[in-house]
Amino acid sequence: MTSSEELNRLISAALDGQLTEAEQSELRAALRESSSARERYLEYAHLDSLLQWEQGDLPGLAEPPMQKMDESPIRLSSQRQVRRLRWMLAAALAICCLLSGLLFTRIGQPAAVAKNIDPLSESGPVAIISQVEDVVWCSTDLLESVPRKVGSPLSTGWVKIESGKVQIDFYSGATLLLEGPIELGINARNRAHLKEGKLTFFSGDQPEGFYLSSEHAQLYGEGASGGVVVNDRQLETHALAGTLKLFGSRMPLDVPEPVLLEAGNAFVLRKGIRNVEPVEFLSTSFARAEDLELREQPGTSRPFHFADQPMLGYGFQDGQHGLPAEAELLDHHERLVLRGNTWKMFEVDMEVTEDLVIEFEFRSDQEGQIHGFGFDTDDTYNDRSSIMQIHGYEMLPTIGQQYNTYAGEGWQRFRIPVGRYFSGKQKYLYFVADDDVTARATSEFRHVRFFRSQPRR
């Protein structure tokens, strides 16, 4: 259990960008286990943002500039990520509470849009391009640095399209469907800034949720989805599922914040107006959750049988530090059981195409650091980004959390579009029960198969 004093120190270091990897893990564990710790981070980070804003200590903007984005709130709440301010500001709490009546409510520390300066976000990719449809790209620094195709990883920066549609999957588990023309700033694993255009966002099931800011206001959703249209005159939002929360932008609203928008309702917030107006709910104008489903192409299913090839230890990770690395095949060799600190691989020699999907059932009765699977072109582990994590309390910067959704008990089916993350010839498929702390992790996989997904209609 992290003490109150230690929690304050960790929060302070997090906001100063001085956490070690071990301290990040400790802080995330505290936030995951304690609602009071999460609330403390939320309160303190908000105060930090207000003080920095009041003192004019905000960073500059990235190119191309967005209007007044130094005033946009973009720190996220999160169970697995972290939440707010330094302990030394606790003494200023009363003063800052008075300031909050004068300043708009802001979630998190203001930062330059599309600049990766969040002390808890990684410098590498935070999202990927997962689907494109008749897209005409515009030039931005980010898009010039990556292939403009499915599977391209995206770091912080600007995405701009003239026409067509693009789906972006964030490593937090959120999905955004963009419709051109649109200009979007990617800020971190679970937040973005919509300068102008139309999109549908699905926040995913991760407790950190998703934040979408604009010049007019900021939206937050956890287990929710919404359709959003932004231009220089207004923000229009339609709650498609769950509950969305609206926070004021440059000025406080005339109603208590956050404003809650339940599914089946819509509102518009006009520039210079401090109240939201109800508008007609238009669900058919935006993408549906069904549009994200992976539909199988008939005749493409290919079962994977563990016993068809030898089971090998994967690199130095298997049994690292001399810890147990147990593995066995049960149920006529169709169920793989891993225990301890175990990484096992099987030779597959397969071509991974954009439309390839893996399906399997998974369960675990003892959570470790990382549970999942991945592909590799050789038997040497040297790339954390090759892991698809589906369970586990450790969140490394290079491992996306978009599929870390295991409910914690019983068998759960996963369908993962691996063709969006891997490409070309892959020699090995590996499975993981990583726990180099206690070596008590268990991972079980069964009913593994591959198929090709149908193009989106």
C-alpha positions in Angstrom: 0.0 0.0 0.0 1.5 3.4 -1.0 1.5 5.8 1.9 -0.1 9.2 1.6 3.2 11.0 1.7 4.7 8.7 -1.0 1.6 9.1 -3.2 2.1 12.9 -3.0 5.7 12.5 -4.0 4.9 10.3 -6.9 2.2 12.6 -8.2 4.6 15.6 -7.9 7.3 13.7 -9.8 4.8 12.6 -12.5 3.7 16.2 -13.2 7.3 17.3 -13.3 8.1 14.5 -15.7 10.7 12.9 -13.4 9.2 9.4 -12.7 11.3 6.4 -13.3 9.7 3.4 -14.9 9.4 1.6 -11.6 7.8 4.7 -10.0 5.4 4.9 -12.9 4.3 1.3 -12.3 3.9 2.1 -8.5 1.8 5.2 -9.2 -0.4 3.4 -11.7 -0.9 0.6 -9.3 -2.0 3.0 -6.6 -4.4 4.8 -8.9 -5.8 1.4 -10.1 -6.5 0.2 -6.5 -7.6 3.4 -4.8 -10.4 5.8 -5.8 -9.2 8.3 -3.2 -5.8 8.3 -4.9 -7.4 8.9 -8.3 -9.4 11.8 -6.9 -6.3 13.3 -5.3 -4.5 13.2 -8.6 -7.5 14.7 -10.3 -7.8 17.6 -7.9 -4.1 18.4 -7.8 -3.4 18.2 -11.5 -6.3 20.6 -12.1 -4.8 23.0 -9.6 -1.5 22.7 -11.3 -3.0 23.6 -14.6 -4.7 26.6 -13.2 -1.6 27.9 -11.6 0.5 27.5 -14.7 -2.2 29.1 -16.8 -2.5 32.0 -14.4 1.2 32.5 -14.4 1.5 32.4 -18.2 3.8 29.4 -18.0 2.4 27.5 -20.9 4.4 25.9 -23.7 4.1 27.2 -27.3 2.1 25.6 -30.1 3.2 23.1 -32.7 3.0 23.8 -36.3 0.6 24.1 -37.9 -0.8 26.3 -35.1 -4.3 25.8 -33.7 -6.3 28.7 -32.4 -5.5 29.3 -28.7 -4.6 25.7 -28.1 -2.4 26.8 -25.2 -5.7 27.2 -23.4 -7.0 23.8 -24.3 -7.2 21.2 -21.5 -5.6 17.9 -22.4 -4.6 15.9 -19.4 -6.6 12.7 -19.0 -8.1 10.9 -16.1 -7.3 7.3 -15.9 -7.1 4.2 -13.7 -4.1 3.0 -15.5 -2.6 6.2 -16.6 -2.4 8.9 -13.8 -4.3 11.9 -12.7 -3.3 15.2 -11.1 -1.0 17.7 -9.4 1.9 18.0 -7.1 1.8 17.7 -3.4 3.5 21.0 -2.8 0.5 22.8 -4.2 -1.8 21.4 -1.6 -1.1 24.4 0.6 -2.5 26.6 -2.3 -5.7 24.6 -2.6 -7.9 27.2 -1.0 -6.6 30.0 -3.2 -6.9 27.9 -6.3 -10.5 27.0 -5.5 -11.2 30.7 -5.5 -9.5 31.1 -8.9 -11.6 28.3 -10.3 -14.6 30.5 -10.1 -12.8 33.0 -12.4 -11.1 30.5 -14.6 -12.8 27.8 -16.6 -12.7 24.3 -15.4 -9.8 22.5 -17.1 -8.9 18.8 -16.9 -5.2 18.4 -16.6 -2.2 20.4 -17.4 -2.4 22.6 -20.5 0.1 21.5 -23.2 0.8 22.2 -26.8 -1.6 20.3 -29.0 0.2 17.5 -31.0 3.3 17.9 -29.0 4.4 14.9 -26.9 5.2 16.7 -23.6 3.0 14.8 -21.3 5.4 13.5 -18.6 3.6 10.1 -18.6 3.2 9.6 -22.3 5.7 7.9 -24.4 7.8 9.5 -27.2 6.8 6.7 -29.6 3.6 5.8 -31.3 0.3 6.4 -29.5 -2.1 5.3 -32.2 -2.3 3.6 -35.6 -4.1 4.0 -38.9 -6.4 1.0 -38.9 -8.8 1.7 -41.9 -9.0 4.0 -44.8 -11.7 4.6 -47.4 -11.3 6.7 -50.5 -9.0 9.1 -48.5 -7.3 12.1 -49.9 -4.5 13.1 -47.5 -3.3 16.6 -46.8 0.3 17.3 -46.0 1.4 17.6 -42.3 4.7 17.0 -40.6 3.3 13.8 -39.0 1.8 12.4 -42.2 5.0 13.2 -44.1 6.9 11.1 -41.6 4.9 7.8 -41.9 3.4 5.7 -44.7 -0.2 6.8 -45.3 -1.6 3.3 -45.1 -3.3 0.8 -42.8 -0.9 -0.2 -40.0 1.1 3.0 -39.9 1.9 4.0 -36.3 1.2 7.6 -35.4 3.0 9.6 -32.8 1.7 13.0 -31.6 1.1 15.4 -34.4 -1.5 16.5 -37.0 -3.7 14.4 -39.2 -5.5 16.3 -41.9 -7.6 14.8 -44.8 -9.4 16.5 -47.6 -12.0 13.8 -48.2 -12.7 10.2 -47.5 -12.7 8.3 -44.2 -9.9 7.2 -41.9 -10.1 5.1 -38.7 -7.5 5.7 -36.1 -7.1 3.2 -33.2 -5.5 4.8 -30.1 -3.3 2.7 -27.8 -5.7 3.5 -24.9 -8.4 1.5 -26.6 -10.3 4.4 -28.1 -11.2 4.5 -31.8 -11.9 7.6 -33.9 -13.6 7.5 -37.3 -12.7 10.7 -39.3 -14.7 12.1 -42.2 -13.0 14.6 -44.5 -12.5 17.4 -44.6 -11.1 17.3 -41.1 -8.0 18.4 -39.1 -7.2 16.5 -35.9 -4.3 16.9 -33.5 -3.2 13.7 -31.8 -2.0 14.5 -28.3 -1.5 11.2 -26.4 -2.8 7.7 -26.1 -6.2 8.8 -25.1 -6.7 12.4 -26.1 -6.9 14.4 -29.3 -7.9 17.9 -30.4 -10.5 18.5 -33.1 -9.7 21.8 -34.9 -12.5 21.4 -37.4 -14.4 18.6 -39.1 -16.6 15.7 -38.2 -15.8 12.4 -36.4 -17.3 9.6 -34.4 -15.4 8.5 -31.3 -15.6 5.3 -29.3 -13.8 5.7 -26.0 -13.4 1.9 -25.4 -13.7 0.0 -22.2 -10.5 1.1 -20.6 -11.1 3.2 -17.4 -8.9 6.1 -18.6 -11.6 7.0 -21.1 -11.0 9.4 -24.0 -10.7 13.2 -24.1 -11.5 15.2 -27.2 -10.9 18.9 -27.0 -11.8 21.8 -29.3 -11.6 25.5 -29.3 -15.1 25.6 -27.7 -15.0 22.9 -25.1 -13.6 19.5 -24.1 -15.5 16.2 -24.1 -14.8 13.2 -22.1 -16.2 9.7 -22.5 -15.6 6.4 -20.6 -17.3 3.4 -22.1 -19.2 5.9 -24.3 -19.4 7.0 -27.9 -20.3 10.2 -29.6 -20.6 12.1 -32.9 -18.9 15.5 -33.0 -18.9 18.3 -35.5 -16.6 21.3 -34.9 -16.2 24.5 -36.9 -15.1 28.1 -36.0 -18.6 28.9 -34.8 -19.7 26.0 -32.7 -19.3 22.5 -31.2 -22.1 20.0 -31.9 -22.2 16.7 -30.0 -24.5 13.7 -30.2 -24.3 11.1 -27.5 -24.5 7.7 -29.2 -23.9 5.5 -26.2 -23.1 5.9 -22.6 -22.6 9.4 -21.0 -20.5 12.2 -22.3 -19.1 15.0 -20.1 -18.6 18.5 -21.3 -16.1 20.8 -19.7 -15.8 24.5 -20.5 -13.0 25.9 -22.6 -11.8 29.5 -22.4 -14.6 30.7 -20.2 -16.7 29.0 -17.6 -20.2 27.9 -18.6 -23.2 29.3 -16.9 -24.2 25.9 -15.6 -22.4 23.5 -13.3 -19.6 21.6 -15.0 -19.3 19.0 -16.2 -22.4 19.1 -18.3 -23.7 15.5 -18.7 -25.1 14.3 -22.1 -26.9 11.0 -21.9 -27.2 8.6 -24.9 -29.9 9.7 -27.4 -29.4 13.4 -26.8 -27.5 16.1 -28.6 -26.5 19.7 -28.0 -24.7 22.6 -29.6 -22.3 25.0 -27.8 -22.0 28.2 -29.9 -18.9 30.4 -29.8 -19.3 33.2 -27.2 -22.4 31.6 -25.6 -22.0 30.0 -22.2 -25.0 27.7 -22.3 -25.6 24.6 -24.3 -28.6 24.3 -26.5 -30.5 21.0 -27.2 -30.7 20.1 -30.8 -32.2 17.2 -32.7 -30.5 13.9 -32.1 -29.2 12.4 -35.4 -27.7 9.0 -34.8 -27.7 8.1 -38.5 -25.3 10.9 -39.3 -22.5 9.2 -37.5 -20.7 5.8 -37.6 -22.2 2.9 -35.5 -20.5 0.5 -33.2 -21.3 -2.3 -35.6 -19.1 -0.6 -38.2 -16.1 -1.6 -36.1 -17.0 -5.2 -36.0 -14.6 -7.6 -37.8 -16.7 -9.6 -40.3 -15.2 -12.9 -41.6 -14.7 -13.6 -45.2 -16.3 -16.9 -46.0 -13.9 -19.7 -46.7 -10.8 -18.0 -45.1 -10.8 -19.6 -41.7 -7.5 -21.4 -40.8 -7.2 -23.2 -37.5 -4.0 -23.1 -35.5 -3.0 -26.3 -33.8 -0.3 -26.0 -31.1 0.9 -29.6 -31.6 1.7 -29.1 -35.3 5.1 -27.6 -34.4 7.5 -27.7 -31.5 7.0 -25.4 -28.6 10.1 -23.3 -28.0 11.2 -20.8 -25.4 11.1 -17.2 -26.8 14.3 -15.4 -26.4 15.7 -14.4 -23.0 12.3 -13.6 -21.6 11.3 -17.3 -21.1 12.2 -18.1 -17.5 14.1 -14.8 -17.1 16.0 -14.4 -13.8 15.9 -18.2 -13.3 12.1 -18.1 -12.6 9.8 -21.0 -13.4 8.6 -21.1 -17.0 6.0 -23.9 -17.2 3.9 -24.8 -20.3 1.7 -27.7 -21.2 -0.9 -28.6 -23.8 -4.2 -30.0 -22.7 -7.6 -30.9 -24.2 -6.1 -33.0 -27.1 -3.3 -30.4 -27.4 -5.7 -27.6 -28.3 -5.3 -25.6 -25.1 -2.0 -24.0 -24.2 -1.4 -23.4 -20.4 1.4 -21.1 -19.3 2.5 -20.6 -15.7 5.2 -18.6 -14.1 7.3 -16.2 -16.2 6.7 -17.9 -19.5 7.2 -16.9 -23.1 6.6 -19.7 -25.7 6.8 -19.6 -29.4 5.6 -21.7 -32.3 6.9 -21.6 -35.9 4.2 -20.5 -38.3 5.9 -19.1 -41.4 2.9 -17.1 -42.5 2.3 -14.0 -44.6 0.4 -11.4 -42.6 -1.8 -9.3 -44.8 -3.8 -6.2 -43.9 -7.1 -8.1 -43.5 -5.7 -10.9 -41.3 -7.5 -11.5 -38.0 -6.6 -13.8 -35.1 -9.4 -15.3 -32.9 -8.9 -17.2 -29.7 -10.3 -17.7 -26.2 -8.3 -16.7 -23.2 -8.5 -17.0 -19.4 -6.3 -16.3 -16.4 -6.7 -17.1 -12.8 -3.6 -15.2 -11.7 -2.8 -11.8 -13.1 0.8 -11.1 -14.0 2.5 -8.2 -15.5 1.8 -8.9 -19.2 -0.4 -11.6 -20.8 -0.7 -11.7 -24.6 0.8 -12.8 -27.8 2.8 -11.6 -30.8 4.6 -12.3 -34.0 8.3 -12.2 -34.8 10.5 -12.7 -37.8 13.2 -14.4 -35.7 13.6 -16.0 -32.2 15.1 -12.9 -30.6 13.0 -10.7 -28.4 14.0 -7.1 -29.2 10.8 -5.2 -29.8 8.1 -4.6 -27.1 5.8 -3.2 -29.7 5.4 -6.7 -31.2 3.3 -7.7 -28.1 -0.5 -7.6 -28.2 -1.4 -7.3 -24.5 -4.8 -8.6 -23.5 -4.4 -8.8 -19.7 -1.9 -7.7 -17.0 -1.2 -4.8 -14.7 2.0 -3.5 -16.2 1.7 -0.9 -18.9 4.9 -0.2 -20.8 5.1 2.8 -23.1 5.6 0.8 -26.2 2.8 -1.7 -25.6 -0.6 -0.5 -26.7 -3.5 -1.1 -24.2 -6.3 -1.2 -26.8 -6.9 -4.9 -26.3 -6.1 -5.1 -22.6 -9.7 -5.9 -21.9 -9.8 -9.2 -20.1 -12.6 -9.1 -17.6 -10.7 -11.1 -15.0 -12.5 -14.4 -14.9 -13.6 -17.2 -17.1 -13.0 -17.6 -20.8 -13.2 -14.5 -23.0 -13.1 -14.5 -26.8 -10.8 -12.1 -28.6 -10.8 -11.0 -32.3 -7.8 -8.9 -33.1 -6.9 -7.5 -36.5 -3.3 -8.4 -36.5 -2.8 -7.3 -40.1 -3.1 -3.7 -38.9 -0.1 -4.2 -36.6 2.1 -6.7 -38.4 3.0 -7.2 -42.1 4.9 -9.4 -44.3 6.5 -12.8 -43.6 6.3 -13.7 -39.9 8.2 -16.8 -38.7 7.0 -17.2 -35.2 3.8 -16.8 -33.2 4.4 -16.5 -29.4 2.3 -16.5 -26.3 3.0 -14.8 -23.0 2.5 -15.1 -19.2 5.0 -12.5 -18.0 5.7 -12.2 -14.3 9.3 -11.6 -13.3 8.2 -10.4 -9.9 6.4 -13.4 -8.4 6.4 -15.9 -11.3 2.7 -16.8 -10.5 1.1 -15.6 -13.7 -1.2 -17.9 -15.7 -2.3 -17.6 -19.3 -4.5 -20.1 -21.1 -5.3 -20.0 -24.9 -7.6 -22.2 -26.8 -9.6 -22.3 -30.1 -7.0 -20.3 -31.9 -7.6 -19.6 -35.6 -7.0 -17.0 -38.3 -9.4 -15.6 -40.9 -9.6 -12.6 -43.2 -12.0 -9.8 -42.6 -14.4 -8.3 -45.1 -13.9 -4.8 -46.3 -16.0 -2.3 -44.5 -19.3 -1.5 -46.2 
